[in-house]
Amino acid sequence: MKPIFLFALSLLALQVTLQSVNAQTATQAESQIAAVKAADDARISTMRSPDRDKLKAIFSDDLRYAHSNGVVDTKGSFIELLGSGKTKYLGYEHKDRSITIPAPGIAIVVGQARVQTESAAGKMDNVLSYLAVWREEKGQWRFLAWQSCKLPSTVNP
C-alpha cells in the first residue's frame, strides 16, 4: 500500500507543478501579447506622424514591408518613403486584430484594418487584410514583416 500511496502523492505533486508552470506560461504569453500590441500601436502612431529616429527604433533591420499594391520596401526605403512625406498615413482603424506568440521571440499579428493614405498616386481608402510579424531583438519587439491585400469593395464599409 505504501508504494501506491507514494506514487499517487508523486502524481499529485507533478500535477500541481504542471498547473503552476502552465499558469506562468499563460501569464508570460499575455504579457508578451500586451507588449506586442503596444509596439504595434506605437508603429501605427509613428507611421501617421513619421519621425525617422522613432521609425528606426521600431523597425527591424531586416524589415520586409509588402504593400497591398505589390511594392516591397526595406527598412531604409520605407523610412525614406514615410519620412520624406511621399506617402502619408492619414487614418488607420483596426476592424480586427489578433496576436499570437507561436515561438519564443516571434509574434504574429493578423487582422483587417481600414487604411487611408495619400501619395503622388492619389488617395487610398481601403480595408486591408494583413499579416504582420514582430521579432524580439535584444529585449525589444521590432517590426519585421508586413503583407497585405485589399479586400473587395463589397467587403469595405
Sequence and secondary structure as in RCSB ss.txt:
>XXXX:A:sequence
MKPIFLFALSLLALQVTLQSVNAQTATQAESQIAAVKAADDARISTMRSPDRDKLKAIFSDDLRYAHSNGVVDTK
GSFIELLGSGKTKYLGYEHKDRSITIPAPGIAIVVGQARVQTESAAGKMDNVLSYLAVWREEKGQWRFLAWQSCK
LPSTVNP
>XXXX:A:secstr
 HHHHHHHHHHHHHHHHHHHHHHHHHHHHHHHHHHHHHHHHHHHHHHHS  HHHHHHHEEEEEEEE TTS EEEH
HHHHHHHHTTSEEEEEEEEEEEEEEEEETTEEEEEEEEEEEEEETTEEEEEEEEEEEEEEEETTEEEEEEEEEEE
  TTT  
